[in-house]
């Protein structure tokens, strides 16, 4: 029997499932029934899981809240006026409410971890180097039939407990099928066995992406907790410049997003980009989306230098703890045109995509990152922290999440809802 034998579970509707409709929330794919499983889905079936359904996503996973014309909007299970996050919002809501035991989500710009933080569950963005430790073929987007994917997207487990993350991680970590004749992936064992042994960095706040008072108080409590059990805590040293990292992430994100644009749409973007000077911030999206290969190579070189900076940082530290987001779950703005969307942090209006800035620190450089529930706000919304580790330290992060759990208040059960 496999480790998931007989376990009913769902998967994000961005992962192709043989014989089961896979839409990625897009009307263009409303009748798409794959004849082949995504590689990660095949691993679930081989482990004995019984797939009972798919969970909701925004159209082509291109939003950080979850709504689409096919299946409507996914509410936050703790407050229907708040977003469940995206793009794995349906997955997070399903896990939080007990509709499913485990989930597999995808993460490019926080799509796995932001919903987990907003819905009070655990999620792990797995390591990614030249290749991911969890195979990504069969993830939409890219379009059905594409063999490639974004060079920053990863798949990872979502669950109500860190122990369940561990169970699902064991199932998912594997080379792509074409590599299995000669490659194996063995993630290192956890670096520490007790909280007191950890060398911990804490990045509680930053002028580039301020967090609200309740989030900052949470980080202060976690820092005090770690010091009280004897862990070594450094809350002054920073691995990278936040603004530099986030801007580079956006450039590479916009670049990879253009891969499946039609020729005419891409030509229109090229023409539109020419209206902006190269250094005009207003043209960042278009210039990044249409960058030449040489420009991408230069940006990738900058990314490798950031990876080296993170490596140097982790030479003396096991993990880095940060906020998962600037606030708890924000009001859902599905009906608001994207240019008019914003969030509010302690009364200050901020850009809508600031929600993902903290989790994108890890996305850019392929580091593993786990989101851990850590209590609630005064209004009853889940709060969470993010733990980032060095490349391939996925098991260390899950182990630390397990060790923290007895010391942190959980989010509690979502309130009962009626149809």
C-alpha positions, 0 to 999 in steps of 0.5 A: 500500500502507498503512503496515501492509500485510499485517502480522498484528496483534491488538487488545484485546478491548474494541474492536469488530471487524466479523465477529469476536467482541468480548466485553470479557471479559463472559459477557453479550457471549460471542456479540457479533459486531459488524457494524461496526468500532470507528473505530480498528479501521477505521483499522488495516484501512485501513492494511492490517493483518490482524487475526488475533485479540483479546487478553484483558481483565478483565470489562468492562475493570474490573480492573488484572489480567487474568482473565475467565470466558470465557478465563481468566487472562493471566499475566505472561510473566516470572513466572506468579505475577505479574500482567500488569496490566490491563485491556490485560494480554493485549495487553501479554503478546502483544507481549512474547512476540512473539505480535503485532507491534503492539497497540492498547489503551485507557487510562482508569486506566492500563489501557494503561500499567500492563500495558506497565510490568509486561510490559516493552514500550512504550505511549503514552497519547495526548492527550485534550482536548475530543475524543481524538486517536484516535477511541474510538467502538466501545470497550467499555465503554460498551455496544455501540451507545453513541456516547459514551465516558468523557471520560478514556478514550484509545486508543493504541499498544503495541509492543516499540520506540518506533520501532514506537509511532511507526509505529502512532501515524501510523495511529491519529491521526485525527478521528472519522469525522463530523468528517473533512469539516472537521477534521484533526489534526496533532500537533506535531513533536518539541520536541527532536532530542537528549537533551542539549537536553531540559528535564526534570522528575523526580518520583522519589518522593512521600510520597503514593505511595511507590515501592520501593527498586528503582524509586527506584534506577531513577529515580536512574539515569535522572536521573544519565544525563540530567545526564551527557548535558547535559540540564537537570534539575529534580528539585525542582519539582512540577506539582500536589499528588499527593493532590489530583490522585488524589482528583479523578481517583477522583471523576471515574472513579467518576462516569463508570463509572455511565453504563451502570448499570441504573436499579435498580442506580443507585437502590440506589447512591443509597440506599447513598450517603445512609448516608455523610456527604458528607465521609466518605472511606468514602463516596467511591466511592458519593458520586462514582458518584451525584454530581449534575450540579452536583457534576460541573461543580464537579469538572470546574472543579477539573480545568481548574485542574489542567490550567492548573497543568500548562500552567504547569509545562511552560512551562519544561520539555519533559517530566516523568519519573516512576515508572510504578508503585510496584513491578515486577509484583505477585503476581496476586490474581485469586482474592482478593476485591477488598476483601482485595487489596493490594500490598506496597511494601518490606514495607509493605502498601498499597492495591491501586489504588496501582498506578495512582496515578502513571499517573493523574496524566496521565489526569485532565488528558488529557496524553500519557504514554509508558511506557518499559522500563528494565531488570529487578529482581533477580528478573528482572521488567521495570522502566519509567519514565513520561514525561509531556508537555504536551497534544499533545506525543505525538511529543515523548514518542515521540522521547524514548523513542527517544533514551533506548533506547540508554542504557537496559537492555531487559527482555530476552526473557521466559523460555520457557514450556511449555503 
